[in-house]
Amino acid sequence: CPEFINNWLSWGAGPRAVQFLLLGGKSRALLSGRTHVSTEDIQALAAPVLRHRIVTNFAAESEGVTPDTVIERLVAETPSKEGELTSDPRLQKIFAA
């Protein structure tokens, strides 16, 4: 995970967060007339799903960092297109298998 996550969080989102991101993404896609979930669906739901599931630590609070700030930065730093994802050196070992 990105270093800022370790620096700012004392408690991260659990497995149910991922389940609700996927469920919300499916619902949002269907409401938009699509049969597939896009990265935009997940990005749009990141804050509402994760905001109450993560806990910032003292270092983050002293810097004025809120859960929304962490989520915004995480979304900004997460590759959203396949080309960006497969070229990320942190993930190349996974895609090589």
Buried (B, 14 or more C-beta within 10 A) or exposed (E): EEEBBEEBBEEBBEEEBEEBBBBBBBEBBEEEEEEEBBBEBBBBBBBEBBBEBBEBBEEBEEEEBEBEBBBEBBBEEBBEEEEEBEEEEEEEEEEEE
